[in-house]
Structures are given as C-alpha cells and as structure tokens.
Amino acid sequence: MNSNFILVSHQADRRGPHLDLRFRIPNSKIWASFAMNELPKGNERSYIVRTPDHSEDNALFLGEIPRGEYGAGKLSKADGGTCVIEKYSNASITVVFHGNKLQGKYHFLNMAILSRNRNQKRKNVYAFFKAKSVNNENHTPILTESSIDFPDMTLSEEIWDIKNKEHPTLKPENKKKILNLISKYPKFNLRSIIKNIHIIGSICTNQYVSTTDIDTHMIVDEDELDIIIASSNEFKTRDDVTKDLMYYSKHADPPTNMIEQHPIEFYIQFNIKQDLASDGCYDVLSDKWLSGPKIIKYSFNPYEYYKHLLEEVRGISKKFDLGIGELKRDVIDYDVIHDALLRIPEEEKKKIHISLSKKVVEIEDDIKDLMLLKKDIIDMRHGAKRLKNDDKEWSDINAKFKFLDRYHYLKIIKDLECMMKDNRLDDKEIPKIKNILKKY
C-alpha cells in the first residue's frame, strides 16, 4: 500500500527533544505516530512509543505549539517522502521508507502483544528496527555433495515410494512425521513462517547407508523470522535460531526424529540456489523434485575415487586414536584408584583422594585435547565453505570430514563435550564417559 511519511524533530517543552515518526495508515486519512529518541543505527533495535493517531493536518504541522497545549514546543521537518506499507496489524507493522535519512524496510513490533510477558505498561511500546538485507548469492558459494558411500540400486525404499521409478515421491507417513516434528518445535510457531521445505543431499541419491541423515531445509519468511527474533529474549540472530532448530531435531525424543534409522536434521536455508545445486532437492509441500534425484552408476567406488585422501585421513585418525586411547587409559586408572579408596584404611584415604582428583584433571585435559582436534576439523570444513570457485578443494575437504564422521570420532567427542560443564568435569560423570567409550 503506497503512503507518505514525515519525520519531525520535536523540541518538546515537557518530554524534551525527540523525533516523531508519522505515516498515513492504509485506507485511511489518519496518520500513525511514534515518538523516539533517535533513529536506530545499523542492526540496532530501538524501543519507541506509539502516541495518539493524528489527523493529516496535525501530522504534517510544522511550527510552534503554544505552551500548555498537547505537544507544546517547536516542530521542524527532519525527513519525509513516500513509503510502502507492506504489513499493518496490531502485532506488527512493516514499512519501506523512501526518504533521505530513513531509507529501506523497517519493522515495528508491538511488545505488549508479542512479548511472552505481556506487561500492560508496555502496551504502547514497539521495537523498531531495520530489516536485514543479505544478498546470499554474493556470500554463499554453491557447493556439491561429497558422497563416500557405495551406490545402491535405487533410492532408499524406507524413505521414498519408488513404484513409479520415473517420479518417486516421499512416502506419506514420512511426510507426516517431518511435519509433525516441525509442529512440535517449542520456541515459536515454526510452521507459520515456512514457505517451502526441501529434502536434499545423499538421501536424494542412491548413495546412502542405513543411517544417512535426512537433511530437511526450511525456506522461511525472513521478515517474519526477524520479527520473532526481535520479540525473543533467547535469540539475537538468525544463526541462533538455526542452531537451536538443529539441536531440537537431533535431540527430540526418538522415534519422532527418526525415519527407521535415518535421523531427521533441520536447517533454515537462506540461499535456495544452494539446495538446487545439491545432487537432489525434493519439495516436501508440493511433492515435486526441484532437482535430481541423482542416480550414480553402480560401479562407483568411493575408496578408489578418494584414494588420494585416504593417507591424510589415516594420519588425522591416528591423532584421534591416540587421544581416545589416552582417555580410556586414564578412565581405567581412575577406576583402579577409586576401588582402592574403598578398601584402604581411613588414615590413608586422604592421599588416595589427592591421586583421584589429579586423575580427574587428567581426564579433563584428555577431553579438552580431543575437543581441540574436533574444532580443527570443523574449522577446516567451515573454511572450505567460504572458498570461491574451487569446487574440487571443497569436495575433498568435505569427503575427509565425512570419513572422520563415519569412524565416529566426531560423535564421541560431541558426547564427551556434554560431560564438561564450564570446561570442568564432575567425577560423577566418569561412568557416563565409560558408557560413551563403549558405545562406539
């Protein structure tokens, strides 16, 4: 809806100097009015107060309001021009301003309606901030898959209905499971901001194993997501939401987050071209393939294809083996010292307690060393994602990452990290560490 706005510098007698932002409400001659100390800078969020609506004459008035009258003080124009009101509701307003000082898309968020704590004192308070503008095409390179699995004859029949080989579709029960997992996300109504849902990656090819992830990417209304972030005490950035969603999908109660042995993994995708460049991209809502599925020749041998990497993978694996071996030995030593503590006379226990405490510190150090190794691998992969126009180098680095993940090193260390609180280890966690080491 096309409209007009004015930004007024108001030297008010009572409130002091501030800015009044006014724009004509859609399908009305009334102007909405907001008072603020200053315009938000960059990605800052300002809290502004909605003041009584104005008639057009009052909204555009410039000059002196006499002392004793409402808004007494001097008013001068700071900016103005045309604007487009994209959304206007009690909860939120979105306006694109075309002024000199005020340019671009801005959100107004009614804190009393959208805040979890609906304090009546905040009923006229709005969060005011500029919408994010990210050109994903310039920031995110298009990356290909690096499958290290031998091909099967067909797509996974656990996931796909392949009766029609030319047009396989996601099984209805699997679609329902994915949508149910989305609907149970506890932080906000995720389904309400989703525009599309893509399944991508190896599960969209015939190169998969029984535990291959079902990479489920959500394409969302980015403005609505920004509004949710602005109204949240938990999220500060889009990345925060994405990480929380990934954590939720991985830690939801089984079997709600699994299809057979395939984990469902959620991610918010801001670059649709990235999905379309995958070996396969399936639109869950329309039940259509946007690209793929890719069927690899049955003769493909990943160990032959990536043989130039295997020596380096062995070298990295030895570092993990040494670190995990050291941890296993220290846990065995801990058990020996702990058992001795139960048998020796009371007067000798103090010395043994000291030895036990030292051994806990050694176990802490073992885990920290493994965490650094894991960080190096993660950083290597993230660094590769930033490569421009070097698909081969990305493919090799991604393949190395997948080999190491296949050997469970990253899963082991991830589970061990959960035992460390504030980078310290409670000796009550030792039995859990033993279970982790036995698990893989």
ABEGO torsion letter per residue (X at the ends): XBBBBBBBBBBBAAAEBBBBBBBBBBGBABBBBBBBABBBBEABBBBBBBBBBBBAAAAABBEBBBBGBBGBEBBBBABEEBBBBABBBAABBBBBBBBAABBEBBBBBBAAAABABBBAAAAABBBBBBBBBBBAAAABBBBBBBBABBBBABBBAAABBAABAABBBBBAAAAAAAAAAAAABAABBAAAABABBBBBEAAABABBBAABBBBBBBBBBAAAAAAAAAABAABABAAAAAAAAAAAAAABBOAAABBEABBBBBBBBABAAAAAABABBBBAAAGBBABOBBBBBAABBAAAAAAAAAAAAAAAAAAAAAAAAAAAAAAAAAAAAAAAAAABBAAAAAAAAAAAAAAAAAAAAAAAAAAAAAAAAAAAAAAAAABBGBAAAAAAAAAAAAAAAAAGAAAAAAAAAAABBGGBBBAAAAAAAAAAAAAX
